[in-house]
Amino acid sequence: MPSIKDVANLAGVAVGTVSRVINNHPNVSPETMEKVNAAIKELNYIPNEVARNFKMQKSKMVALVLPSIWNPFFSELAYYIEDELDREGYKLMLCNSGGRPDKELYYFDMLNQNKVAGVVGITYNDIEESVSTDIPIISIDRHFGKKITCVTSDNYTGGRIAVQELVKAGAIKVAYLGITSSAYSEVVLRRNGFIDEAVAKGIEYFIHEEHDEVYNDDNFFEDFFSKKEHHNVDGVFANTDLLAAKYIDRAKRLGLRTPEDVKVIGYDGIQDNKLFHPVLSTIRQPVEEMARMSVKLLLRKIEGKTLEQEIYRIPVKYRVGETT
């Protein structure tokens, strides 16, 4: 692997000159810059960004902490966050916590020690007291009590839209399916919007939730379908697309057809490939806009600027599919 000395020797300049070219120092002549860049290209030299950042006391690395990279919503979010960071000259460090609070705290501690420029994080665990604000942080979906800015979709309006669309499709008895976390997040507003719209429309509704620490597919759906008040439910709003898909599968095993017997709406909009059937009707989160806004707000924090809001809620849209 070529070193900075190799580049300097090939270009016929000092090592310090190569460093100034790499760091876009203004006091370098165009001729020298051209020679150094030609040597870098010929040797395929890749600067040691970690060493450079250490010497400059400045990092161009941003950490993204996710509960799971397997979830299609988180994967799409990571894609756009990395793309926006790349546009701004930053690199992404991906931290996959598996939803474990101990692992999340380990990452935050490690990130503080390594002096990353900032963090974009998603956590549904109760770790607020242990999260330091010494480095700039942007949270997605989670509103901390501390002054940590949150970017989220308009979950409340999404819940209301779901009821409106179920009723429009002919549902008269609706149910909300949700998985709750140990700490408050904006996701709970999906349920609140669902309840308020059902009350406003005067239709019968039910809430079926379970805590994520004890959630089990079999138990969750067995419990739902065994309750008398859940009989004859003809409209379901699940707080994620994955949960909606699981409901459709369980309902099918019981002889319930979607959408003939029960209309189903999810939340996220992760099913973009129309080759999969049935195509889920869903409340589509503006994933790209959320990702790019998170990066823009984080970079403003890194620059020491004050943000106008603590919570940025971005509008959602209903995307009709084959399940309503």
QUINORQUI-V162086 format. One record per helix or strand of 2 or more residues. SS is the DSSP state (2 for helix, 1 for strand). FROM is the first residue (numbers start at 0). LEN is the number of residues. If there is no record, write none. Layout:
ss from len
SS FROM LEN
SS FROM LEN
This chain:
ss from len
2 3 8
2 14 8
2 29 14
2 48 8
1 60 6
2 71 16
1 90 6
2 100 13
1 117 4
2 127 3
1 135 5
1 148 5
2 154 14
1 172 8
2 187 14
1 203 8
2 216 10
2 227 3
1 234 4
2 240 13
1 262 6
1 280 4
2 286 16
1 310 4
1 316 3
